[in-house]
Every structure is written in structure tokens, then in C-alpha cells.
Amino acid sequence: MDIASETTATSTTKAEPDGTFTKTVSPLPVRVKQADGSWAEVDAALVKAADGSYSPKVATSELILSGGGSGPLAVLYEGERAVSVSWPTYMPAPSVTGATVTYATFCRTSIWW
């Protein structure tokens, strides 16, 4: 039986039937505490927001990926701080599969003889 008070983002403790305890530890967060106090497994699958941007379903930090347009390509929030990455031209709408977002780009090349 899991001991809820001993659960963290990186570990769980289980009470075994024989009276011993088993602690399982991960080097990286594998779950995120939700507002209601429950835990959700990290899930990198991308979900589309009402504004067209994409974010991971469950993540330890807030990440917003562009749905296309002229805004930032990506913004990562960690508490009160944020870092953003921009692209110099208008971004096309991406194609999204699971946890992968792909922005189609093209290269214009002129060859002069």
C-alpha cells in the first residue's frame, strides 16, 4: 500500500504486507502535485489551448509552444521567471503528434549564373 504522505515528485514509499517498507526513487520528477493535492504522472503529450498554442499535458514547469503566427516560438516558465525563444519570421501552424511539434520551414535559394 502506498504511503501518501511519503510520496514526492521523485519517490514513492510502499508499506509491504510483511511490515517492511519499499522506497522507489527516480533521478527526475515522474509525477506532479495537482492543485487538489493529488499526484499526476508526467505526460509530455501536447494539448492544444484555446488560443492555438500547445503545452504538455502534465509537466513540472509551464511550457507554451507556438500554434503559429508572429509571437514567441516557445516560452518556459519556472516560478516567477520565464525564458522565451523567438523566430525572425512568421511561423506556420505546426503539426503535432504526441509530444512532438514540427514547424514546417523552407529555404529560399537563388542561383545566379
N, CA, C and O atoms as a MOPAC input file, in Angstrom:
PM7 MOZYME 1SCF
protein

 N      0.83900 1    -1.16900 1     0.00000 1
 C      0.00000 1     0.00000 1     0.00000 1
 C      0.89100 1     1.24200 1     0.00000 1
 O      1.80400 1     1.35500 1     0.81800 1
 N      0.62000 1     2.18700 1    -0.93500 1
 C      1.40400 1     3.42000 1    -0.99300 1
 C      1.13800 1     4.27300 1     0.23800 1
 O      0.01000 1     4.34400 1     0.72600 1
 N      2.18600 1     4.91800 1     0.73300 1
 C      2.05900 1     5.84400 1     1.85400 1
 C      2.01900 1     7.24500 1     1.26000 1
 O      3.05300 1     7.78800 1     0.86900 1
 N      0.83500 1     7.82500 1     1.19100 1
 C      0.62100 1     9.10900 1     0.51200 1
 C      1.50100 1    10.22000 1     1.06100 1
 O      2.01900 1    11.02800 1     0.29100 1
 N      1.68000 1    10.27800 1     2.36500 1
 C      2.46600 1    11.36100 1     2.96700 1
 C      3.95000 1    11.27600 1     2.61300 1
 O      4.68700 1    12.24200 1     2.81100 1
 N      4.39300 1    10.13900 1     2.09700 1
 C      5.79500 1     9.94800 1     1.72000 1
 C      6.01500 1    10.04800 1     0.21300 1
 O      7.12900 1     9.84300 1    -0.26800 1
 N      4.95600 1    10.36200 1    -0.53000 1
 C      5.07200 1    10.48800 1    -1.98100 1
 C      5.60400 1    11.87000 1    -2.33700 1
 O      5.15400 1    12.87800 1    -1.79200 1
 N      6.56300 1    11.90700 1    -3.25300 1
 C      7.10600 1    13.17100 1    -3.76600 1
 C      7.14000 1    13.08600 1    -5.28800 1
 O      6.73400 1    12.08100 1    -5.87100 1
 N      7.62100 1    14.13700 1    -5.91500 1
 C      7.73600 1    14.14700 1    -7.37500 1
 C      8.71000 1    13.08300 1    -7.86500 1
 O      8.60900 1    12.62700 1    -9.00400 1
 N      9.65300 1    12.68500 1    -7.01200 1
 C     10.68600 1    11.73700 1    -7.43600 1
 C     10.70000 1    10.42300 1    -6.66200 1
 O     11.54200 1     9.56800 1    -6.93300 1
 N      9.77800 1    10.23800 1    -5.69500 1
 C      9.81300 1     8.97700 1    -4.94100 1
 C      8.44400 1     8.55700 1    -4.42200 1
 O      7.54000 1     9.37600 1    -4.25300 1
 N      8.31900 1     7.24900 1    -4.17200 1
 C      7.15100 1     6.68500 1    -3.50800 1
 C      7.64700 1     5.71700 1    -2.44600 1
 O      8.71200 1     5.11400 1    -2.57800 1
 N      6.85200 1     5.58000 1    -1.38900 1
 C      7.15700 1     4.61200 1    -0.33500 1
 C      5.94200 1     3.72000 1    -0.17500 1
 O      4.81100 1     4.19300 1    -0.06500 1
 N      6.19400 1     2.43400 1    -0.16300 1
 C      5.12400 1     1.45000 1    -0.08500 1
 C      5.28900 1     0.61200 1     1.17900 1
 O      6.38700 1     0.15200 1     1.49000 1
 N      4.18300 1     0.41900 1     1.90700 1
 C      4.17200 1    -0.48600 1     3.06800 1
 C      3.87900 1    -1.88700 1     2.54900 1
 O      2.84700 1    -2.12700 1     1.92200 1
 N      4.79200 1    -2.80100 1     2.81700 1
 C      4.64900 1    -4.18400 1     2.35400 1
 C      3.85100 1    -5.00700 1     3.37900 1
 O      3.83300 1    -4.66000 1     4.56000 1
 N      3.19700 1    -6.08200 1     2.94500 1
 C      2.41100 1    -6.92700 1     3.85600 1
 C      3.21600 1    -7.49700 1     5.03300 1
 O      2.65800 1    -7.76900 1     6.09600 1
 N      4.53900 1    -7.67600 1     4.83400 1
 C      5.36100 1    -8.24900 1     5.91500 1
 C      5.83300 1    -7.20100 1     6.92400 1
 O      6.60500 1    -7.51900 1     7.82800 1
 N      5.37000 1    -5.93900 1     6.77300 1
 C      5.73600 1    -4.87500 1     7.71700 1
 C      6.93900 1    -4.05600 1     7.30400 1
 O      7.29300 1    -3.10000 1     7.99400 1
 N      7.58000 1    -4.40400 1     6.19500 1
 C      8.71900 1    -3.61900 1     5.71300 1
 C      8.21700 1    -2.52100 1     4.78400 1
 O      7.04100 1    -2.47900 1     4.42300 1
 N      9.12600 1    -1.63900 1     4.40800 1
 C      8.81000 1    -0.55000 1     3.50600 1
 C      9.72600 1    -0.62600 1     2.29100 1
 O     10.88900 1    -1.01200 1     2.40300 1
 N      9.19100 1    -0.25400 1     1.12900 1
 C      9.97700 1    -0.19000 1    -0.09600 1
 C      9.87700 1     1.22300 1    -0.64400 1
 O      8.78200 1     1.72600 1    -0.89500 1
 N     11.02700 1     1.85900 1    -0.82900 1
 C     11.07100 1     3.21200 1    -1.38500 1
 C     11.61500 1     3.11500 1    -2.80500 1
 O     12.66400 1     2.51300 1    -3.03600 1
 N     10.90800 1     3.70200 1    -3.74000 1
 C     11.34000 1     3.74700 1    -5.13400 1
 C     11.67000 1     5.20100 1    -5.46500 1
 O     10.85200 1     6.09800 1    -5.26000 1
 N     12.89500 1     5.42200 1    -5.98700 1
 C     13.36200 1     6.77800 1    -6.24800 1
 C     13.74200 1     6.91700 1    -7.71600 1
 O     14.36300 1     6.02700 1    -8.29700 1
 N     13.35800 1     8.04500 1    -8.30600 1
 C     13.70800 1     8.36300 1    -9.68900 1
 C     14.63600 1     9.57700 1    -9.68800 1
 O     14.46500 1    10.46500 1    -8.85200 1
 N     15.61000 1     9.64600 1   -10.59300 1
 C     16.50800 1    10.80800 1   -10.63200 1
 C     15.82900 1    12.07600 1   -11.15300 1
 O     16.32300 1    13.18100 1   -10.92900 1
 N     14.71500 1    11.92100 1   -11.83600 1
 C     13.96200 1    13.06400 1   -12.37500 1
 C     12.52200 1    12.98100 1   -11.89200 1
 O     12.05000 1    11.89800 1   -11.54500 1
 N     11.81600 1    14.10700 1   -11.86300 1
 C     10.40400 1    14.05600 1   -11.47400 1
 C      9.60600 1    13.15600 1   -12.41900 1
 O      9.75900 1    13.22800 1   -13.63900 1
 N      8.76500 1    12.32100 1   -11.84800 1
 C      7.91100 1    11.43400 1   -12.64200 1
 C      6.43400 1    11.72000 1   -12.38200 1
 O      5.55800 1    11.17000 1   -13.04900 1
 N      6.16900 1    12.59000 1   -11.40000 1
 C      4.78500 1    12.97700 1   -11.09700 1
 C      4.76800 1    14.43200 1   -10.65600 1
 O      5.77900 1    14.98000 1   -10.21700 1
 N      3.59000 1    15.04500 1   -10.78200 1
 C      3.41300 1    16.45200 1   -10.44600 1
 C      2.21700 1    16.57400 1    -9.50900 1
 O      1.15500 1    16.00900 1    -9.77100 1
 N      2.39200 1    17.31200 1    -8.41900 1
 C      1.29900 1    17.51500 1    -7.47300 1
 C      0.30100 1    18.49800 1    -8.07200 1
 O      0.67200 1    19.58500 1    -8.51500 1
 N     -0.95900 1    18.10400 1    -8.08000 1
 C     -2.02600 1    18.91200 1    -8.65000 1
 C     -2.60000 1    19.85700 1    -7.58700 1
 O     -2.33800 1    19.69300 1    -6.39600 1
 N     -3.37500 1    20.83300 1    -8.02400 1
 C     -3.96700 1    21.82100 1    -7.11700 1
 C     -4.82800 1    21.17000 1    -6.03800 1
 O     -4.91600 1    21.68700 1    -4.92400 1
 N     -5.46400 1    20.04000 1    -6.35700 1
 C     -6.33500 1    19.36500 1    -5.38400 1
 C     -5.56900 1    18.44900 1    -4.43200 1
 O     -6.17600 1    17.77000 1    -3.60400 1
 N     -4.22300 1    18.42700 1    -4.54600 1
 C     -3.40100 1    17.60600 1    -3.66800 1
 C     -3.07700 1    16.22500 1    -4.21700 1
 O     -2.23200 1    15.52300 1    -3.66300 1
 N     -3.73600 1    15.82700 1    -5.29700 1
 C     -3.45600 1    14.52000 1    -5.89900 1
 C     -2.18000 1    14.61000 1    -6.74700 1
 O     -1.68100 1    15.69900 1    -7.03000 1
 N     -1.67100 1    13.44700 1    -7.14300 1
 C     -0.48000 1    13.37700 1    -7.98600 1
 C     -0.87700 1    12.91300 1    -9.37600 1
 O     -1.73200 1    12.03800 1    -9.51700 1
 N     -0.26700 1    13.48900 1   -10.40500 1
 C     -0.48200 1    13.06800 1   -11.79200 1
 C      0.86900 1    12.70900 1   -12.38500 1
 O      1.85900 1    13.40500 1   -12.16100 1
 N      0.90700 1    11.62100 1   -13.14200 1
 C      2.14000 1    11.21000 1   -13.81000 1
 C      2.51700 1    12.24400 1   -14.87200 1
 O      1.64100 1    12.77000 1   -15.56000 1
 N      3.80600 1    12.53900 1   -15.01000 1
 C      4.28200 1    13.44400 1   -16.05900 1
 C      3.82900 1    12.88500 1   -17.40200 1
 O      3.99200 1    11.69600 1   -17.67600 1
 N      3.26600 1    13.74200 1   -18.22700 1
 C      2.76700 1    13.34100 1   -19.54600 1
 C      3.13700 1    14.43100 1   -20.54400 1
 O      2.54700 1    15.51100 1   -20.53000 1
 N      4.10900 1    14.15500 1   -21.40900 1
 C      4.60900 1    15.14500 1   -22.35800 1
 C      3.73100 1    15.31400 1   -23.59500 1
 O      4.02400 1    16.16400 1   -24.43700 1
 N      2.66500 1    14.52800 1   -23.72500 1
 C      1.77200 1    14.68400 1   -24.88100 1
 C      1.27500 1    16.12200 1   -24.92600 1
 O      0.87300 1    16.67900 1   -23.90400 1
 N      1.30300 1    16.71500 1   -26.10000 1
 C      0.93000 1    18.12300 1   -26.24800 1
 C     -0.57100 1    18.29700 1   -26.39800 1
 O     -1.23800 1    17.53500 1   -27.09800 1
 N     -1.08500 1    19.31900 1   -25.72400 1
 C     -2.50800 1    19.62700 1   -25.72900 1
 C     -2.67600 1    21.03600 1   -26.29200 1
 O     -1.94300 1    21.95300 1   -25.92200 1
 N     -3.63600 1    21.19600 1   -27.18100 1
 C     -3.88300 1    22.49900 1   -27.79900 1
 C     -4.76300 1    23.34600 1   -26.90000 1
 O     -5.80700 1    22.88900 1   -26.43400 1
 N     -4.34000 1    24.59100 1   -26.65600 1
 C     -5.09700 1    25.54400 1   -25.84700 1
 C     -6.07300 1    26.31300 1   -26.73100 1
 O     -5.99000 1    26.25800 1   -27.95800 1
 N     -6.98600 1    27.02100 1   -26.10600 1
 C     -7.99000 1    27.80200 1   -26.83700 1
 C     -7.35100 1    28.84800 1   -27.75900 1
 O     -7.91200 1    29.17100 1   -28.80500 1
 N     -6.17900 1    29.37900 1   -27.37800 1
 C     -5.51300 1    30.39200 1   -28.20800 1
 C     -4.68600 1    29.78400 1   -29.33800 1
 O     -4.05300 1    30.51600 1   -30.09900 1
 N     -4.68300 1    28.44100 1   -29.46100 1
 C     -3.95100 1    27.76800 1   -30.53700 1
 C     -2.55800 1    27.31400 1   -30.15500 1
 O     -1.91700 1    26.59600 1   -30.92200 1
 N     -2.07000 1    27.71500 1   -28.98300 1
 C     -0.74600 1    27.27900 1   -28.53900 1
 C     -0.82600 1    25.85000 1   -28.00600 1
 O     -1.91500 1    25.29800 1   -27.85000 1
 N      0.33000 1    25.25900 1   -27.72800 1
 C      0.40400 1    23.88400 1   -27.23000 1
 C      1.22300 1    23.83500 1   -25.95200 1
 O      2.17600 1    24.59500 1   -25.78300 1
 N      0.84700 1    22.94000 1   -25.06000 1
 C      1.58500 1    22.71600 1   -23.81300 1
 C      1.54200 1    21.23500 1   -23.47400 1
 O      0.61100 1    20.53700 1   -23.87700 1
 N      2.54400 1    20.74000 1   -22.73200 1
 C      2.48500 1    19.35300 1   -22.28300 1
 C      1.27100 1    19.14700 1   -21.36900 1
 O      0.87900 1    20.04800 1   -20.62800 1
 N      0.69300 1    17.96800 1   -21.43300 1
 C     -0.48400 1    17.64600 1   -20.62500 1
 C     -0.18400 1    17.78400 1   -19.13000 1
 O     -0.94500 1    18.43400 1   -18.41400 1
 N      0.90300 1    17.19000 1   -18.64800 1
 C      1.31700 1    17.29400 1   -17.24400 1
 C      2.83600 1    17.46800 1   -17.22400 1
 O      3.56700 1    16.59900 1   -17.69900 1
 N      3.31100 1    18.59000 1   -16.67600 1
 C      4.74700 1    18.87100 1   -16.65500 1
 C      5.12900 1    19.56700 1   -15.35300 1
 O      4.27500 1    20.12800 1   -14.66800 1
 N      6.40500 1    19.52700 1   -15.01900 1
 C      6.88800 1    20.15700 1   -13.79400 1
 C      7.02200 1    21.66800 1   -13.94000 1
 O      7.01600 1    22.37700 1   -12.93400 1
 N      7.14100 1    22.17600 1   -15.14900 1
 C      7.21200 1    23.61100 1   -15.43200 1
 C      6.24200 1    23.91000 1   -16.56100 1
 O      5.91200 1    23.03600 1   -17.36200 1
 N      5.79200 1    25.15000 1   -16.61400 1
 C      4.86800 1    25.53100 1   -17.68100 1
 C      5.65000 1    25.83400 1   -18.96100 1
 O      6.54800 1    26.67500 1   -18.96300 1
 N      5.30300 1    25.14800 1   -20.03300 1
 C      5.91600 1    25.35400 1   -21.33900 1
 C      4.80000 1    25.65400 1   -22.32800 1
 O      3.82400 1    24.90900 1   -22.41900 1
 N      4.95000 1    26.75300 1   -23.07100 1
 C      3.96000 1    27.11300 1   -24.09000 1
 C      4.67400 1    27.16400 1   -25.43200 1
 O      5.64800 1    27.89900 1   -25.59700 1
 N      4.18700 1    26.38000 1   -26.38800 1
 C      4.74300 1    26.32500 1   -27.74000 1
 C      3.78400 1    27.01000 1   -28.69500 1
 O      2.56700 1    26.88300 1   -28.56500 1
 N      4.32800 1    27.72500 1   -29.63800 1
 C      3.52500 1    28.49600 1   -30.58300 1
 C      2.59800 1    27.61400 1   -31.41400 1
 O      2.95800 1    26.51000 1   -31.82300 1
 N      1.41100 1    28.12700 1   -31.64700 1
 C      0.47700 1    27.49400 1   -32.56700 1
 C      0.61300 1    28.09500 1   -33.95500 1
 O     -0.20000 1    27.82500 1   -34.83900 1
 N      1.64200 1    28.91100 1   -34.14400 1
 C      1.86700 1    29.60900 1   -35.41200 1
 C      1.65400 1    31.09500 1   -35.19500 1
 O      1.02800 1    31.50600 1   -34.21800 1
 N      2.17700 1    31.89600 1   -36.10800 1
 C      1.99600 1    33.33800 1   -36.00500 1
 C      3.29500 1    34.06500 1   -35.75700 1
 O      4.37200 1    33.55900 1   -36.07300 1
 N      3.19200 1    35.26400 1   -35.18500 1
 C      4.37100 1    36.11000 1   -35.01900 1
 C      4.84100 1    36.23000 1   -33.57400 1
 O      5.79400 1    36.96100 1   -33.30500 1
 N      4.20100 1    35.53300 1   -32.63400 1
 C      4.61800 1    35.57700 1   -31.22500 1
 C      5.83100 1    34.70100 1   -30.98900 1
 O      6.43000 1    34.19100 1   -31.93600 1
 N      6.19400 1    34.52300 1   -29.72400 1
 C      7.35000 1    33.67600 1   -29.39800 1
 C      7.14500 1    32.23800 1   -29.86800 1
 O      6.02100 1    31.73400 1   -29.87700 1
 N      8.22100 1    31.59300 1   -30.25100 1
 C      8.18000 1    30.18900 1   -30.65200 1
 C      7.90400 1    29.31200 1   -29.43100 1
 O      7.13100 1    28.35600 1   -29.50400 1
 N      8.54800 1    29.65000 1   -28.30200 1
 C      8.35900 1    28.88900 1   -27.06400 1
 C      8.61200 1    29.79300 1   -25.86600 1
 O      9.46100 1    30.68300 1   -25.91300 1
 N      7.86300 1    29.55600 1   -24.79000 1
 C      8.07600 1    30.25900 1   -23.52800 1
 C      8.07000 1    29.20300 1   -22.42600 1
 O      7.14100 1    28.40100 1   -22.33000 1
 N      9.11600 1    29.20900 1   -21.59300 1
 C      9.22700 1    28.28700 1   -20.46600 1
 C      9.18400 1    29.10800 1   -19.19000 1
 O      9.98600 1    30.02100 1   -18.99700 1
 N      8.23800 1    28.77400 1   -18.32000 1
 C      8.07800 1    29.46500 1   -17.04600 1
 C      8.57300 1    28.56300 1   -15.91800 1
 O      8.29400 1    27.36400 1   -15.89100 1
 N      9.31000 1    29.16300 1   -14.99300 1
 C      9.75100 1    28.46000 1   -13.77900 1
 C      9.50800 1    29.44400 1   -12.63700 1
 O     10.29900 1    30.36100 1   -12.41400 1
 N      8.41300 1    29.24400 1   -11.92200 1
 C      8.04300 1    30.17900 1   -10.86300 1
 C      7.77000 1    31.55400 1   -11.45400 1
 O      6.95700 1    31.69500 1   -12.36700 1
 N      8.44400 1    32.55900 1   -10.93400 1
 C      8.25500 1    33.94300 1   -11.39000 1
 C      9.11200 1    34.28700 1   -12.61500 1
 O      9.00500 1    35.38900 1   -13.15400 1
 N      9.94600 1    33.36700 1   -13.04700 1
 C     10.86300 1    33.64000 1   -14.16000 1
 C     10.39300 1    32.96000 1   -15.43300 1
 O      9.68800 1    31.95200 1   -15.40200 1
 N     10.80300 1    33.54100 1   -16.55400 1
 C     10.44400 1    32.96100 1   -17.84800 1
 C     11.58300 1    33.18900 1   -18.82800 1
 O     12.33000 1    34.16200 1   -18.72600 1
 N     11.69800 1    32.28100 1   -19.76700 1
 C     12.64100 1    32.44900 1   -20.87200 1
 C     11.86100 1    32.14700 1   -22.14200 1
 O     11.06300 1    31.21100 1   -22.18600 1
 N     12.09800 1    32.95100 1   -23.17600 1
 C     11.38100 1    32.72100 1   -24.42600 1
 C     12.35700 1    32.64500 1   -25.58600 1
 O     13.46200 1    33.18600 1   -25.54000 1
 N     11.91200 1    31.95600 1   -26.62800 1
 C     12.68000 1    31.81700 1   -27.86200 1
 C     11.79800 1    32.33200 1   -28.98000 1
 O     10.62600 1    31.96800 1   -29.08000 1
 N     12.36500 1    33.17700 1   -29.81500 1
 C     11.59300 1    33.74000 1   -30.93200 1
 C     12.16800 1    33.28900 1   -32.25400 1
 O     13.30000 1    32.81100 1   -32.32900 1
 N     11.37800 1    33.44500 1   -33.28800 1
 C     11.77900 1    33.12200 1   -34.64500 1
 C     11.64200 1    34.41000 1   -35.45200 1
 O     10.68000 1    35.15000 1   -35.24700 1
 N     12.57100 1    34.70200 1   -36.36200 1
 C     12.56200 1    36.00900 1   -37.03500 1
 C     11.44100 1    36.21200 1   -38.06200 1
 O     11.21300 1    37.33600 1   -38.51100 1
 N     10.75600 1    35.15900 1   -38.42800 1
 C      9.68400 1    35.31100 1   -39.41400 1
 C      8.38900 1    34.72800 1   -38.86200 1
 O      8.37900 1    34.10400 1   -37.80100 1
 N      7.31400 1    34.93600 1   -39.58400 1
 C      6.00300 1    34.39700 1   -39.21300 1
 C      6.08800 1    32.86900 1   -39.19500 1
 O      6.59700 1    32.26500 1   -40.13900 1
 N      5.59200 1    32.24600 1   -38.12700 1
 C      5.63800 1    30.78700 1   -38.00400 1
 C      4.36900 1    30.17200 1   -38.57800 1
 O      3.26700 1    30.64900 1   -38.30700 1
 N      4.52200 1    29.11900 1   -39.36800 1
 C      3.33100 1    28.41600 1   -39.84700 1
 C      2.71800 1    27.60100 1   -38.70400 1
 O      3.38800 1    27.33700 1   -37.70500 1
 N      1.47000 1    27.20900 1   -38.84000 1
 C      0.85400 1    26.32900 1   -37.84500 1
 C      1.63400 1    25.01800 1   -37.82900 1
 O      1.96500 1    24.49200 1   -38.89100 1
 N      1.92800 1    24.48800 1   -36.66600 1
 C      2.72300 1    23.26000 1   -36.59200 1
 C      1.88300 1    22.01400 1   -36.79000 1
 O      0.65400 1    22.05100 1   -36.73200 1
 N      2.56900 1    20.92200 1   -37.02200 1
 C      1.91900 1    19.61700 1   -36.99200 1
 C      2.34200 1    18.99700 1   -35.66000 1
 O      3.51400 1    19.05700 1   -35.28700 1
 N      1.38200 1    18.40200 1   -34.94400 1
 C      1.63900 1    17.87500 1   -33.61100 1
 C      1.24200 1    16.41100 1   -33.55700 1
 O      0.13500 1    16.03700 1   -33.94300 1
 N      2.16400 1    15.58800 1   -33.07100 1
 C      1.90700 1    14.16700 1   -32.85200 1
 C      2.46600 1    13.79700 1   -31.49200 1
 O      3.68200 1    13.80600 1   -31.29600 1
 N      1.59200 1    13.47300 1   -30.55100 1
 C      2.04400 1    13.10300 1   -29.20600 1
 C      2.79300 1    14.23300 1   -28.55000 1
 O      2.22700 1    15.30000 1   -28.30800 1
 N      4.07600 1    14.01200 1   -28.25500 1
 C      4.90700 1    15.01000 1   -27.59600 1
 C      5.82300 1    15.74200 1   -28.58000 1
 O      6.75300 1    16.43500 1   -28.16600 1
 N      5.56100 1    15.59000 1   -29.88000 1
 C      6.41000 1    16.19800 1   -30.90200 1
 C      5.65400 1    17.26300 1   -31.67100 1
 O      4.56700 1    17.01600 1   -32.19300 1
 N      6.23500 1    18.44500 1   -31.73400 1
 C      5.66700 1    19.53200 1   -32.53500 1
 C      6.67300 1    19.83100 1   -33.64900 1
 O      7.86900 1    19.97500 1   -33.39600 1
 N      6.17400 1    19.92100 1   -34.88100 1
 C      7.04300 1    20.16200 1   -36.03300 1
 C      6.55500 1    21.39800 1   -36.77600 1
 O      5.39400 1    21.48100 1   -37.17600 1
 N      7.44800 1    22.34600 1   -36.95200 1
 C      7.14100 1    23.56500 1   -37.69800 1
 C      7.78000 1    23.42000 1   -39.07800 1
 O      9.00000 1    23.30300 1   -39.18800 1
 N      6.97300 1    23.42700 1   -40.11000 1
 C      7.49100 1    23.30500 1   -41.47200 1
 C      8.25900 1    24.57000 1   -41.82500 1
 O      7.75500 1    25.68000 1   -41.65700 1
 N      9.45400 1    24.39900 1   -42.30300 1
 C     10.24200 1    25.54700 1   -42.74300 1
 C     10.63600 1    25.32700 1   -44.18900 1
 O     10.52900 1    24.22100 1   -44.71700 1
 N     11.08000 1    26.36300 1   -44.80200 1
 C     11.51800 1    26.24900 1   -46.18500 1
 C     12.72500 1    27.14400 1   -46.37800 1
 O     12.95600 1    28.09000 1   -45.62500 1
 N     13.46500 1    26.82700 1   -47.38000 1
 C     14.67200 1    27.59500 1   -47.67200 1
 C     14.53800 1    28.18000 1   -49.07300 1
 O     14.26900 1    27.45700 1   -50.03300 1
 N     14.72300 1    29.45900 1   -49.18100 1
 C     14.70500 1    30.10500 1   -50.50000 1
 C     16.15100 1    30.28000 1   -50.94100 1
 O     16.96200 1    30.90900 1   -50.26100 1
 N     16.44000 1    29.71800 1   -52.07600 1
 C     17.79300 1    29.80600 1   -52.58900 1
 C     17.75200 1    30.35900 1   -54.00200 1
 O     16.99200 1    29.88200 1   -54.84500 1
 N     18.55100 1    31.33900 1   -54.24800 1
 C     18.66400 1    31.88600 1   -55.59500 1
 C     20.04300 1    31.52900 1   -56.15300 1
 O     21.06200 1    31.71200 1   -55.48600 1
 N     20.05900 1    31.02700 1   -57.35900 1
 C     21.32400 1    30.69500 1   -58.00500 1
 C     21.46400 1    31.61500 1   -59.21200 1
 O     20.60100 1    31.66800 1   -60.08800 1
 N     22.58400 1    32.33800 1   -59.22600 1
 C     22.84100 1    33.27100 1   -60.32200 1
 C     23.96800 1    32.73800 1   -61.17400 1
 O     24.99100 1    32.30200 1   -60.64600 1
 N     23.79900 1    32.76500 1   -62.48800 1
 C     24.84000 1    32.30800 1   -63.40900 1
 C     25.47300 1    33.47400 1   -64.08200 1
 O     26.37700 1    33.29900 1   -64.89900 1

